[in-house]
Amino acid sequence: GYETLMLSLAIQLYTMPIQLYHYFTFPMLGIFLNLIVIPLLTYAAGSGLLALGIYSIAFVGGKMGGMGRGSIAGVLSAFGGAASGISEIPEIFRIAASACTGPGHYIFQLYEWLCIQVERVPFHSIVAGRPEMWKIGVFYVALGIRYVWSVGEARENLERKGIVLFPKEWNAPGKNSVFIAVAVVFLVVQPVHGFQSWFLDVGQGDGVFLRTRDEAILSDCGSSQDKKIGKNVLGPFLKSQGIRTLDWILVSHADADHTNGIEWLLKEEADIRVRNLALPAAGKGQEAYKKLETLARKRGAEVYYLHRGETVRAKSLALRCLYPEAGEKPVEERNSHSLVFDVTYGKFRMLLTGDIGVEDERKILAVEEDKKREKVTLLKAAHHGSNGSSSEEFLECFSPAFTVLSYGEGNTYGHPAPEAVERLEQTGTEIWRTADSGAVNVWTDGKRMYIKGYKKQDYGKKRDKKQIKN
């Protein structure tokens, strides 16, 4: 009835911050599901408690039975042929206890079945992201104050002391609803300011997430060390950020350490919509790209094959494709036709380089060196810091202020190569390694930039570059 509905609403409201913090989603149908769950919970709990009581009697009877056959416990122990050992429980008590657990067992099976059915309903849950701890604290304090003020006796006691928290007219049920709605919006809304980039800790692989107020873009996500990187890292990360739609997924090339997380997302993650998928034009026709294209189209996404000179449609960001060349023929070595993007936001400039090698870098330089370009603020080093990438001439041309090396500790490829790291260090760039710092987060407003890592040694330690210099 009405009271059960109100109880369900209260449970959902007061557990919402905890649920969002750990699972990042809010079950929209949970309020109605609780109308079935809550009344049956009494019987499920009673079933378990009754079984526990019978087991306890049998256990104590077994223990006491050896102390004297004349005692009540001894009679209980003897009934059913139990021995006097502590660990032995009469068979009749086992049967009785198992019978008592039956109702609880079937009630919980019903719960499981209901949850499975609810998950099949469109929009059964909303991805709201993980609220910050200070927001959770404010939320609970606000609800606590509001509750105290709504209780007549507590309010009267406060008023006698001259403490007025809310006007009396605010105690109308409609005003309570408005207050609760404002509290929920405060908890779940996460405004985005500026441009954020996340270089995810995927082990040996790549995963970059770009976000502004207007767009959310995923550039690669895969790992050769964690085959379930989509389920273990990508899905939870996107939901923790409150991402319900990806405007673009950019695939530099179709090697598994760049795509197995994306494949999982396209196959399994129904809560996150994908609008567009970008693939390298030089790979068109290869089976690996056909597979990604098919998965994306099944999700209702548009698929584009890009080459140098084309741009990704975005509102706040400018993403210009620098590589591969138009009309370049596909080759077996996918690294050499990796998509390379020049990403700009105000004065901030970033290069996403996939797994290109030295020869590919030279082709880019042949075009870029003829143009007057700003220096790069941040470089995602090619091929996880391989010695076959990050040539001296490439680094000298772009002169990155910061460089991110994405690789897994103890990988079998020897990434990053000491020679490549030395070349980077000679440019004066500040190197951040996902193997050491975990996920690397970069924020900029187009003029200033902050960078930090999320492993213990770097968490909360922001490197501040006040002014981005060209």
DAPEDA-V731525 format. One record per residue. N is the residue number from 1. RES is the residue in one letter. PHI is phi as a letter, one per 20 degrees, with the letter a starting at -180 (NA if undefined). PSI is psi in whole degrees, 0 to 359 (NA if undefined). Layout:
BEGIN
N_RES_PHI_PSI ; N_RES_PHI_PSI
END
This chain:
BEGIN
1_G_NA_200 ; 2_Y_f_318 ; 3_E_f_321 ; 4_T_f_320 ; 5_L_f_316 ; 6_M_f_322 ; 7_L_f_319 ; 8_S_f_317 ; 9_L_f_318 ; 10_A_f_318 ; 11_I_f_314 ; 12_Q_f_320 ; 13_L_f_313 ; 14_Y_f_340 ; 15_T_e_353 ; 16_M_g_310 ; 17_P_g_320 ; 18_I_f_317 ; 19_Q_f_317 ; 20_L_f_323 ; 21_Y_f_323 ; 22_H_e_329 ; 23_Y_c_349 ; 24_F_m_1 ; 25_T_c_155 ; 26_F_c_123 ; 27_P_f_109 ; 28_M_f_326 ; 29_L_e_2 ; 30_G_f_326 ; 31_I_g_317 ; 32_F_f_328 ; 33_L_f_325 ; 34_N_f_338 ; 35_L_f_334 ; 36_I_e_319 ; 37_V_f_313 ; 38_I_f_311 ; 39_P_f_324 ; 40_L_f_343 ; 41_L_f_326 ; 42_T_f_317 ; 43_Y_f_323 ; 44_A_f_316 ; 45_A_f_318 ; 46_G_f_321 ; 47_S_f_315 ; 48_G_f_319 ; 49_L_f_322 ; 50_L_f_316 ; 51_A_f_320 ; 52_L_f_321 ; 53_G_f_318 ; 54_I_f_317 ; 55_Y_f_320 ; 56_S_f_317 ; 57_I_f_315 ; 58_A_f_321 ; 59_F_f_313 ; 60_V_f_321 ; 61_G_f_319 ; 62_G_f_323 ; 63_K_f_319 ; 64_M_e_342 ; 65_G_g_323 ; 66_G_f_347 ; 67_M_e_345 ; 68_G_r_119 ; 69_R_f_341 ; 70_G_e_344 ; 71_S_f_162 ; 72_I_f_320 ; 73_A_f_322 ; 74_G_f_320 ; 75_V_f_316 ; 76_L_f_320 ; 77_S_f_319 ; 78_A_f_325 ; 79_F_f_115 ; 80_G_o_359 ; 81_G_m_29 ; 82_A_f_146 ; 83_A_f_173 ; 84_S_e_2 ; 85_G_f_149 ; 86_I_f_321 ; 87_S_e_352 ; 88_E_e_126 ; 89_I_d_134 ; 90_P_g_141 ; 91_E_f_324 ; 92_I_f_327 ; 93_F_f_324 ; 94_R_f_315 ; 95_I_f_316 ; 96_A_f_317 ; 97_A_f_319 ; 98_S_f_321 ; 99_A_f_323 ; 100_C_f_330 ; 101_T_f_347 ; 102_G_g_306 ; 103_P_g_317 ; 104_G_f_319 ; 105_H_g_313 ; 106_Y_f_331 ; 107_I_f_316 ; 108_F_f_328 ; 109_Q_f_322 ; 110_L_f_318 ; 111_Y_g_314 ; 112_E_f_316 ; 113_W_f_318 ; 114_L_f_318 ; 115_C_f_320 ; 116_I_f_318 ; 117_Q_f_321 ; 118_V_f_323 ; 119_E_f_342 ; 120_R_e_349 ; 121_V_e_130 ; 122_P_g_141 ; 123_F_l_36 ; 124_H_f_339 ; 125_S_b_157 ; 126_I_d_129 ; 127_V_f_114 ; 128_A_d_347 ; 129_G_n_173 ; 130_R_e_118 ; 131_P_f_151 ; 132_E_f_154 ; 133_M_f_322 ; 134_W_f_327 ; 135_K_f_320 ; 136_I_f_317 ; 137_G_f_313 ; 138_V_f_320 ; 139_F_g_310 ; 140_Y_f_322 ; 141_V_f_317 ; 142_A_f_316 ; 143_L_f_323 ; 144_G_f_315 ; 145_I_f_318 ; 146_R_f_321 ; 147_Y_f_314 ; 148_V_g_319 ; 149_W_f_336 ; 150_S_f_339 ; 151_V_e_122 ; 152_G_g_309 ; 153_E_f_317 ; 154_A_f_320 ; 155_R_f_318 ; 156_E_f_320 ; 157_N_f_321 ; 158_L_f_321 ; 159_E_f_324 ; 160_R_f_329 ; 161_K_e_4 ; 162_G_n_15 ; 163_I_e_115 ; 164_V_d_110 ; 165_L_e_319 ; 166_F_b_148 ; 167_P_g_150 ; 168_K_g_324 ; 169_E_f_347 ; 170_W_f_354 ; 171_N_e_359 ; 172_A_f_145 ; 173_P_g_322 ; 174_G_f_321 ; 175_K_f_324 ; 176_N_f_320 ; 177_S_f_319 ; 178_V_f_317 ; 179_F_f_314 ; 180_I_f_319 ; 181_A_f_317 ; 182_V_f_318 ; 183_A_f_319 ; 184_V_f_316 ; 185_V_f_317 ; 186_F_g_322 ; 187_L_f_318 ; 188_V_e_337 ; 189_V_f_126 ; 190_Q_c_91 ; 191_P_f_143 ; 192_V_d_127 ; 193_H_d_135 ; 194_G_m_208 ; 195_F_c_123 ; 196_Q_d_139 ; 197_S_c_134 ; 198_W_d_124 ; 199_F_d_102 ; 200_L_f_149 ; 201_D_e_92 ; 202_V_d_12 ; 203_G_m_221 ; 204_Q_e_96 ; 205_G_r_194 ; 206_D_c_147 ; 207_G_a_113 ; 208_V_c_132 ; 209_F_c_129 ; 210_L_d_136 ; 211_R_b_134 ; 212_T_c_185 ; 213_R_f_331 ; 214_D_d_340 ; 215_E_b_157 ; 216_A_c_123 ; 217_I_c_132 ; 218_L_d_124 ; 219_S_d_103 ; 220_D_m_152 ; 221_C_a_112 ; 222_G_a_169 ; 223_S_b_139 ; 224_S_e_353 ; 225_Q_e_333 ; 226_D_c_102 ; 227_K_f_342 ; 228_K_d_36 ; 229_I_f_330 ; 230_G_f_310 ; 231_K_f_320 ; 232_N_e_328 ; 233_V_c_303 ; 234_L_f_307 ; 235_G_g_306 ; 236_P_g_321 ; 237_F_f_310 ; 238_L_f_319 ; 239_K_f_324 ; 240_S_f_334 ; 241_Q_e_1 ; 242_G_m_25 ; 243_I_e_119 ; 244_R_d_342 ; 245_T_b_132 ; 246_L_d_119 ; 247_D_f_322 ; 248_W_b_143 ; 249_I_d_121 ; 250_L_d_121 ; 251_V_d_111 ; 252_S_f_315 ; 253_H_a_168 ; 254_A_e_26 ; 255_D_f_148 ; 256_A_f_327 ; 257_D_f_3 ; 258_H_c_349 ; 259_T_c_345 ; 260_N_f_333 ; 261_G_f_324 ; 262_I_f_320 ; 263_E_g_315 ; 264_W_f_317 ; 265_L_f_315 ; 266_L_f_329 ; 267_K_e_317 ; 268_E_d_332 ; 269_E_e_91 ; 270_A_f_343 ; 271_D_f_348 ; 272_I_d_120 ; 273_R_e_145 ; 274_V_c_125 ; 275_R_e_317 ; 276_N_b_145 ; 277_L_c_130 ; 278_A_d_129 ; 279_L_c_157 ; 280_P_f_132 ; 281_A_g_327 ; 282_A_f_349 ; 283_G_d_359 ; 284_K_g_131 ; 285_G_o_338 ; 286_Q_f_147 ; 287_E_g_321 ; 288_A_f_323 ; 289_Y_f_326 ; 290_K_g_320 ; 291_K_f_313 ; 292_L_f_320 ; 293_E_f_316 ; 294_T_f_315 ; 295_L_f_318 ; 296_A_f_318 ; 297_R_f_327 ; 298_K_f_333 ; 299_R_e_3 ; 300_G_n_16 ; 301_A_e_150 ; 302_E_e_145 ; 303_V_c_132 ; 304_Y_c_140 ; 305_Y_d_116 ; 306_L_d_155 ; 307_H_b_178 ; 308_R_g_138 ; 309_G_n_340 ; 310_E_e_159 ; 311_T_c_153 ; 312_V_e_130 ; 313_R_f_114 ; 314_A_b_154 ; 315_K_e_306 ; 316_S_e_335 ; 317_L_d_152 ; 318_A_d_115 ; 319_L_d_105 ; 320_R_d_130 ; 321_C_e_124 ; 322_L_e_343 ; 323_Y_a_149 ; 324_P_e_171 ; 325_E_f_151 ; 326_A_f_136 ; 327_G_m_4 ; 328_E_f_135 ; 329_K_f_142 ; 330_P_f_144 ; 331_V_c_162 ; 332_E_f_323 ; 333_E_f_98 ; 334_R_f_331 ; 335_N_g_323 ; 336_S_f_353 ; 337_H_d_27 ; 338_S_f_140 ; 339_L_f_135 ; 340_V_c_128 ; 341_F_d_138 ; 342_D_d_111 ; 343_V_d_124 ; 344_T_c_144 ; 345_Y_b_103 ; 346_G_m_232 ; 347_K_e_355 ; 348_F_e_133 ; 349_R_c_134 ; 350_M_c_143 ; 351_L_d_127 ; 352_L_d_116 ; 353_T_d_3 ; 354_G_l_227 ; 355_D_c_34 ; 356_I_f_155 ; 357_G_d_185 ; 358_V_g_317 ; 359_E_f_322 ; 360_D_f_322 ; 361_E_f_320 ; 362_R_f_323 ; 363_K_f_322 ; 364_I_f_317 ; 365_L_f_326 ; 366_A_g_332 ; 367_V_e_314 ; 368_E_f_328 ; 369_E_f_339 ; 370_D_f_353 ; 371_K_d_147 ; 372_K_e_108 ; 373_R_c_151 ; 374_E_f_154 ; 375_K_f_157 ; 376_V_e_132 ; 377_T_f_316 ; 378_L_b_135 ; 379_L_d_129 ; 380_K_e_105 ; 381_A_g_137 ; 382_A_f_145 ; 383_H_l_40 ; 384_H_l_24 ; 385_G_n_26 ; 386_S_f_151 ; 387_N_f_341 ; 388_G_e_10 ; 389_S_c_182 ; 390_S_l_56 ; 391_S_f_161 ; 392_E_f_315 ; 393_E_f_325 ; 394_F_f_312 ; 395_L_f_324 ; 396_E_f_323 ; 397_C_f_313 ; 398_F_e_336 ; 399_S_l_65 ; 400_P_f_139 ; 401_A_f_324 ; 402_F_c_147 ; 403_T_c_135 ; 404_V_d_126 ; 405_L_d_116 ; 406_S_d_110 ; 407_Y_b_167 ; 408_G_d_140 ; 409_E_f_134 ; 410_G_m_20 ; 411_N_f_154 ; 412_T_f_354 ; 413_Y_e_351 ; 414_G_m_21 ; 415_H_e_142 ; 416_P_e_149 ; 417_A_f_136 ; 418_P_g_325 ; 419_E_f_319 ; 420_A_f_319 ; 421_V_f_319 ; 422_E_f_319 ; 423_R_f_321 ; 424_L_f_315 ; 425_E_f_326 ; 426_Q_f_337 ; 427_T_f_347 ; 428_G_n_8 ; 429_T_f_149 ; 430_E_e_121 ; 431_I_e_131 ; 432_W_d_133 ; 433_R_d_127 ; 434_T_f_331 ; 435_A_f_332 ; 436_D_e_317 ; 437_S_e_353 ; 438_G_m_207 ; 439_A_g_137 ; 440_V_d_124 ; 441_N_d_130 ; 442_V_c_131 ; 443_W_c_142 ; 444_T_b_151 ; 445_D_d_10 ; 446_G_n_348 ; 447_K_c_318 ; 448_R_d_162 ; 449_M_b_141 ; 450_Y_c_145 ; 451_I_c_139 ; 452_K_b_157 ; 453_G_d_166 ; 454_Y_d_7 ; 455_K_e_168 ; 456_K_g_317 ; 457_Q_f_340 ; 458_D_d_351 ; 459_Y_f_129 ; 460_G_m_356 ; 461_K_e_103 ; 462_K_e_131 ; 463_R_e_124 ; 464_D_d_120 ; 465_K_d_97 ; 466_K_g_317 ; 467_Q_c_126 ; 468_I_f_121 ; 469_K_d_138 ; 470_N_e_NA
END
